[in-house]
Amino acid sequence: MFRVLVIMFFAAIVIALFSSLWSLMRSPAGSPSTVNRLMWRVMFSIGLVVLLIYGFTTGQLNSNVPW
């Protein structure tokens, strides 16, 4: 369940990124809609980092690298 939440946050980041690109193509640079959508992307990114830190510290996520 925790991994699904991480994937949903990542998908929200990608959607917000392309939404802001679409807004940038339609309206002039620096318009409020583009800035607002980029702000949402930053908020989702911060949420994903916090979620990953929480997952690694509680043991719900672990690394399987051999080194």
C-alpha positions in Angstrom: 0.0 0.0 0.0 2.9 2.4 0.8 4.5 1.8 -2.6 1.3 2.6 -4.3 1.2 5.9 -2.5 4.7 6.7 -3.6 3.8 5.9 -7.2 0.7 8.1 -7.0 2.9 11.0 -5.7 5.3 10.5 -8.6 2.5 10.4 -11.1 1.1 13.6 -9.7 4.5 15.2 -10.1 4.7 14.2 -13.8 1.1 15.3 -14.4 1.7 18.7 -12.8 4.9 19.1 -14.8 3.2 18.5 -18.2 0.2 20.6 -17.1 2.5 23.5 -16.4 4.2 23.0 -19.8 0.8 23.0 -21.5 -0.1 26.2 -19.7 3.2 27.8 -20.6 2.6 27.0 -24.3 -0.9 28.5 -24.3 -0.3 31.7 -22.2 2.7 34.1 -21.8 5.5 33.2 -19.5 5.0 34.1 -15.8 1.2 33.9 -16.0 -0.5 33.0 -12.7 -1.8 29.6 -14.0 1.8 28.4 -14.9 3.2 29.6 -11.6 0.4 27.9 -9.7 0.9 24.6 -11.5 4.6 24.7 -10.9 4.0 25.4 -7.2 1.8 22.3 -7.1 4.7 20.3 -8.6 7.1 21.6 -5.9 4.6 20.7 -3.2 4.2 17.2 -4.6 8.0 16.8 -4.8 8.4 17.9 -1.2 5.6 15.5 -0.1 7.3 12.6 -2.0 10.7 13.3 -0.3 9.0 13.4 3.1 7.1 10.2 2.3 10.4 8.4 1.2 12.2 9.5 4.3 9.3 8.2 6.4 9.2 4.9 4.5 13.0 4.3 4.9 13.1 5.2 8.6 10.1 3.0 9.5 11.3 0.1 7.5 8.4 0.0 5.1 10.8 0.7 2.2 14.2 -0.9 1.9 17.1 -0.9 -0.5 18.1 -4.2 -2.2 21.4 -3.0 -3.8 24.3 -5.4 -3.3 26.9 -2.9 -2.1 
